[in-house]
């Protein structure tokens, strides 16, 4: 009985987090129609909830805007510069876990790409999440990712 109660609570929480993240994505899409979005989460540990760690990067012509949950405007922007996109070894998450960094030398943002609508998949990112993010940022994924094979 307790197991069923825990499973039901987990299902409700996950469904609620998915709805909130979908609402966040829709809100940013409404304010920035047509621009590519990179969905993900803050890479640091200790996330309070999925929605508080959720981030969206809006990839515009000259800048990348950084949006968080409940934002009606970007929190900050990072200029798009040559060589400004990189993968960095994650501080949390074990070996082989990386974060995507966009930097212009003055401002930067790190994000762990993850389709927020696929919760509760966090904090795990799939290689396809990185490929999608790198492509949105105008990068060639094979220049950044090492594939097994």
Secondary structure, 3 states (H helix, E strand, C coil): CHHHHHHHHHHHHHHHHHHHHHHHHHHHHHHCCCCEEEEEECCCCCCCCHHHHEEEEEECCCEEEEEECCCCCCCEEEECCCCCEEEEECCCCCCCCEEEEEECCCCEEEEEECCHHHCCCCCCCCHHHHHHHHHHCCCCHHHCCCCCC
